[in-house]
Amino acid sequence: MRAIALIAAILFALASPAAAADMTAAQEVIRAQEQAFGRDDAAAAYSYAAPAIRQIFPQPEIFMSMVQQSYAPVYRHRSFEFGATHSEGDWIAQRVHIVDANGEAWEALYTLERQADGSLKITGCSLLKAGQAV
């Protein structure tokens, strides 16, 4: 039994750096898009969107308009702090705690997927007011 626990701990330790690196990379992508929104840089913000998002919103300006209208707390906020991260295969889910420009708290759940070129792209963002039931 101790041997199994030891083997599991070793495997977890070996797997953790890759998972930690993926989680850090996901946060870097989300942060870069968040900063692009702050600069009103539609092209840069759009560059972090996954191909499926780009099919729905075929131009950076259309994408930016959607974010401004439907994701105002993501677009403009007082604070933007990373929460829990979950990684499984090529998918990563990242929680973000947001306080919007009016001081209201929100929870965002970003999903990202590793692309064929190795990059991570944002596949979606679900946004709920903090404390709201799903």
BATOR-670847 format. One line per field, with one value per residue (C-alpha): residue number from 1; residue in three letters; z, y, x. Coordinates in steps of 0.5 Angstrom, whole numbers. Last residue first. Layout:
BEGIN
k	(NUM ...)
r	(ala ...)
z	(Z ...)
y	(Y ...)
x	(X ...)
//
This chain:
BEGIN
k	(134 133 132 131 130 129 128 127 126 125 124 123 122 121 120 119 118 117 116 115 114 113 112 111 110 109 108 107 106 105 104 103 102 101 100 99 98 97 96 95 94 93 92 91 90 89 88 87 86 85 84 83 82 81 80 79 78 77 76 75 74 73 72 71 70 69 68 67 66 65 64 63 62 61 60 59 58 57 56 55 54 53 52 51 50 49 48 47 46 45 44 43 42 41 40 39 38 37 36 35 34 33 32 31 30 29 28 27 26 25 24 23 22 21 20 19 18 17 16 15 14 13 12 11 10 9 8 7 6 5 4 3 2 1)
r	(val ala gln gly ala lys leu leu ser cys gly thr ile lys leu ser gly asp ala gln arg glu leu thr tyr leu ala glu trp ala glu gly asn ala asp val ile his val arg gln ala ile trp asp gly glu ser his thr ala gly phe glu phe ser arg his arg tyr val pro ala tyr ser gln gln val met ser met phe ile glu pro gln pro phe ile gln arg ile ala pro ala ala tyr ser tyr ala ala ala ala asp asp arg gly phe ala gln glu gln ala arg ile val glu gln ala ala thr met asp ala ala ala ala pro ser ala leu ala phe leu ile ala ala ile leu ala ile ala arg met)
z	(-24 -18 -17 -11 -15 -22 -27 -33 -38 -42 -48 -53 -51 -55 -52 -57 -59 -67 -67 -62 -54 -51 -47 -42 -38 -32 -30 -23 -22 -16 -17 -16 -21 -26 -25 -19 -23 -20 -25 -26 -31 -35 -39 -44 -48 -43 -37 -33 -28 -25 -19 -18 -22 -20 -25 -21 -22 -29 -36 -42 -37 -33 -39 -42 -47 -50 -50 -51 -57 -60 -59 -63 -69 -69 -69 -75 -77 -70 -70 -74 -70 -64 -67 -69 -61 -59 -57 -63 -62 -56 -60 -66 -62 -58 -54 -49 -43 -48 -50 -43 -41 -48 -45 -38 -41 -45 -39 -35 -40 -40 -32 -32 -38 -34 -28 -31 -34 -28 -24 -28 -25 -18 -19 -22 -16 -11 -14 -14 -6 -5 -9 -5 2 0)
y	(57 60 67 69 73 75 70 70 64 65 61 58 62 60 56 55 49 50 45 49 48 49 55 55 62 62 69 70 77 82 89 96 100 99 91 87 81 74 69 62 58 52 48 43 40 34 36 42 46 53 56 63 69 76 82 88 95 93 94 89 83 87 89 82 82 89 91 84 83 90 87 81 85 90 84 81 74 73 67 63 67 64 57 59 60 67 70 74 78 82 84 86 89 94 98 99 95 90 89 88 83 79 79 77 71 69 69 65 60 60 59 53 50 51 48 42 41 42 37 31 29 30 27 21 21 21 16 11 13 12 5 3 5 0)
x	(-51 -53 -51 -46 -42 -45 -44 -40 -38 -32 -30 -25 -19 -13 -7 -1 2 1 -4 -8 -9 -15 -18 -24 -25 -30 -32 -34 -37 -37 -40 -36 -39 -33 -33 -30 -27 -25 -23 -23 -19 -21 -16 -17 -11 -11 -15 -13 -17 -15 -18 -18 -14 -15 -18 -20 -23 -26 -27 -28 -29 -34 -37 -38 -44 -44 -37 -35 -39 -37 -30 -31 -35 -28 -24 -27 -31 -34 -38 -32 -27 -30 -29 -22 -20 -19 -13 -11 -18 -15 -9 -14 -19 -14 -18 -12 -16 -19 -11 -10 -15 -13 -6 -8 -12 -6 -2 -7 -7 1 1 -4 0 7 3 0 7 11 5 6 13 10 4 8 12 6 2 9 9 2 3 9 6 0)
//
